[in-house]
Amino acid sequence: MRFKPLSSYENNVQTKVGLSFLSERVVFRGKDLHFELKDYDWFKFFLFGITGKEFTRQELEVLGFIWLSTSYPDARIWCNRIAALAGSARTTITLGLSASMAVTEAELYGVKPTKCAIDFLIRANKQVKKGISIDRLVDNELSSRGMIYGYGRPLVREDERIPHVIKYANERGFGKGEHLKLALEIEQCLISLKNVGMNIAAVYAGLAADMGFDANEFHRFCTLLVFGGMPPCFIEQEEKPPGSFLPIRCSSIIYQGPNKRRW
Amino acid sequence: MANKTPANYYSKIWLEEPEEDNPFLSKRQYCYGYDIAEEVLEKASWVEYLYLLFGGEKPSAEQALLLDKLAIVLANPGIRDASVRAAMNAGVGGSTSASSLMSAIAVGSGQFGGAREIHTLVTQWEKFGTNLKQWQAFLLNPNQHQDNIDLWQKYEHPPGFDPYATKHSSFVMSALKKLVSVTPGNALIWLLANYQSLEESCKAGMTLNSVVAAAFYDLNFNAQNSELLFLILRLPGAAAHAMEQQQMGWKKFPFYNDAFTLIDDPGKQGELMDYKDL
């Protein structure tokens, strides 16, 4: 855990991600932004930014559908409700959406389960290649961690996204990748063992792993995973009377604490 | 369309009694049973109310004094701290006030000098207490119990210790000694007695976060309470410095023109066109 002295970093940043030469040109990951990257659409550009890699048209379509298929403009969903509250409370859209985005790094949904699902599938695939059976794999994971990310879903059992995403991926040649295939086999095992099906995180993770994403790269990709659903939630409430989004009457707080007392 | 039955929220902290003529106006508000307007506002200090909110009971006089002193230690991490610098970057450009605090919270939330480091340290206090050998083993291998992947990366330094220094700063020692003089617990006292052994074993200098985590533990706060309070209590300095830079103006704020070296420059790929000719 030894690093170079701080003085060696003082006023000294060696960068390979890029730099702007103002009034002249801008370099973005070794390419001239305005000459060499001008024909990238934003999504391809974003992926180049987070991975440094180029993706094929089919890969971009599948990755884009991952974002789209889980961007629900439903203000009941916790992160979206923040966007709606922000609109209703009349703050700015950027503040509201930044907060909503930050909240997607959650334990119960969003980024953590998705990141953990790809980590599991990559580890699992390596073990299967070494000859371990799916039953044994599932058993080991359940006994060491108590759960398997990507399987089971809070609130409801069926995941409406799965058939759409698998069909979309199939049509673009991504339905038979080894990680996605393993994800589906693990689901069969878990259904027979515990009657637990997969959730969309396992599908997204399987597809991304088949495209070469590791867990950290997939975490970066997932920063905007559900973002698309948030702006509509903000905008709708901004257009309604201020403070009118799900107001709470005093009696709707069910108090369960200590009795009234004197300080 | 008629409204459906209102949804309920459940709380051990908060009670509001409505006005008779408007269910959305509160006549009285209570925190853990204490009437805010009649009791807390009149009799409690800010840190006593803070302790109540996080702990559920009002603090003893000794606990209130330690929290008050800890709040002073944390109130301004200073310009060199990454969280304050983040807020200054918001301030200098005239960004929204909330964005300056959000920047301070985000940048100050991390494992290197930030709130996650406090969470980690208080968790270890709960596990090790004052067992020196366990602390030393942890500092040498802070990721030993972290085999599961997480949103957070693995530690690259001994939490609560500075990998760029072999001993603590005088400021950290002064803060530790002052907090030791008012603490009702024994974590801070143990830290003062054992910091040298810890520094020697991990070959790094004790940081303020070691002191702060011990103080939170002495206040009986758990890891999550401590992480959140740390985030809250460091905001005043971030706000003040953000405002200062906004008022001072961008010309006095470093842009680091010459500090950056591009190591994979493709060079000029074409001439900048004159848009008047297009």
Chai-1 contact restraints between the chains, C-beta under 6 A:
chainA,res_idxA,chainB,res_idxB,connection_type,confidence,min_distance_angstrom,max_distance_angstrom,comment,restraint_id
A,M1,B,H157,contact,1.0,0.0,6.0,A-B,restraint_1
A,M1,B,P163,contact,1.0,0.0,6.0,A-B,restraint_2
A,F3,B,P163,contact,1.0,0.0,6.0,A-B,restraint_3
A,L6,B,Y164,contact,1.0,0.0,6.0,A-B,restraint_4
A,N11,B,A259,contact,1.0,0.0,6.0,A-B,restraint_5
A,V13,B,A259,contact,1.0,0.0,6.0,A-B,restraint_6
A,V13,B,F260,contact,1.0,0.0,6.0,A-B,restraint_7
A,Q14,B,T261,contact,1.0,0.0,6.0,A-B,restraint_8
A,Q14,B,I263,contact,1.0,0.0,6.0,A-B,restraint_9
A,T15,B,F260,contact,1.0,0.0,6.0,A-B,restraint_10
A,T15,B,L262,contact,1.0,0.0,6.0,A-B,restraint_11
A,K16,B,I263,contact,1.0,0.0,6.0,A-B,restraint_12
A,K16,B,D264,contact,1.0,0.0,6.0,A-B,restraint_13
A,L19,B,F260,contact,1.0,0.0,6.0,A-B,restraint_14
A,L19,B,L262,contact,1.0,0.0,6.0,A-B,restraint_15
A,V27,B,L262,contact,1.0,0.0,6.0,A-B,restraint_16
A,V27,B,D265,contact,1.0,0.0,6.0,A-B,restraint_17
A,G30,B,D264,contact,1.0,0.0,6.0,A-B,restraint_18
A,G30,B,P266,contact,1.0,0.0,6.0,A-B,restraint_19
A,D32,B,Q269,contact,1.0,0.0,6.0,A-B,restraint_20
A,F35,B,Q269,contact,1.0,0.0,6.0,A-B,restraint_21
A,F35,B,G270,contact,1.0,0.0,6.0,A-B,restraint_22
A,E36,B,Q269,contact,1.0,0.0,6.0,A-B,restraint_23
A,L95,B,A98,contact,1.0,0.0,6.0,A-B,restraint_24
A,E105,B,L151,contact,1.0,0.0,6.0,A-B,restraint_25
A,K112,B,L151,contact,1.0,0.0,6.0,A-B,restraint_26
A,C116,B,I149,contact,1.0,0.0,6.0,A-B,restraint_27
A,D119,B,I149,contact,1.0,0.0,6.0,A-B,restraint_28
A,A215,B,I149,contact,1.0,0.0,6.0,A-B,restraint_29
A,R249,B,P23,contact,1.0,0.0,6.0,A-B,restraint_30
A,R249,B,F24,contact,1.0,0.0,6.0,A-B,restraint_31
A,C250,B,E16,contact,1.0,0.0,6.0,A-B,restraint_32
A,C250,B,P18,contact,1.0,0.0,6.0,A-B,restraint_33
A,C250,B,P23,contact,1.0,0.0,6.0,A-B,restraint_34
A,C250,B,S26,contact,1.0,0.0,6.0,A-B,restraint_35
A,S252,B,P6,contact,1.0,0.0,6.0,A-B,restraint_36
A,S252,B,N8,contact,1.0,0.0,6.0,A-B,restraint_37
A,I253,B,Y9,contact,1.0,0.0,6.0,A-B,restraint_38
A,I253,B,S11,contact,1.0,0.0,6.0,A-B,restraint_39
A,I253,B,E16,contact,1.0,0.0,6.0,A-B,restraint_40
A,I254,B,N8,contact,1.0,0.0,6.0,A-B,restraint_41
A,I254,B,Y10,contact,1.0,0.0,6.0,A-B,restraint_42
A,Y255,B,L15,contact,1.0,0.0,6.0,A-B,restraint_43
A,Q256,B,Y10,contact,1.0,0.0,6.0,A-B,restraint_44
A,Q256,B,K12,contact,1.0,0.0,6.0,A-B,restraint_45
A,G257,B,K12,contact,1.0,0.0,6.0,A-B,restraint_46
A,G257,B,Y32,contact,1.0,0.0,6.0,A-B,restraint_47
A,P258,B,Y32,contact,1.0,0.0,6.0,A-B,restraint_48
A,P258,B,G33,contact,1.0,0.0,6.0,A-B,restraint_49
A,N259,B,G33,contact,1.0,0.0,6.0,A-B,restraint_50
A,K260,B,G33,contact,1.0,0.0,6.0,A-B,restraint_51
A,R261,B,G33,contact,1.0,0.0,6.0,A-B,restraint_52
A,W263,B,Y34,contact,1.0,0.0,6.0,A-B,restraint_53
A,W263,B,E39,contact,1.0,0.0,6.0,A-B,restraint_54
A,W263,B,K43,contact,1.0,0.0,6.0,A-B,restraint_55
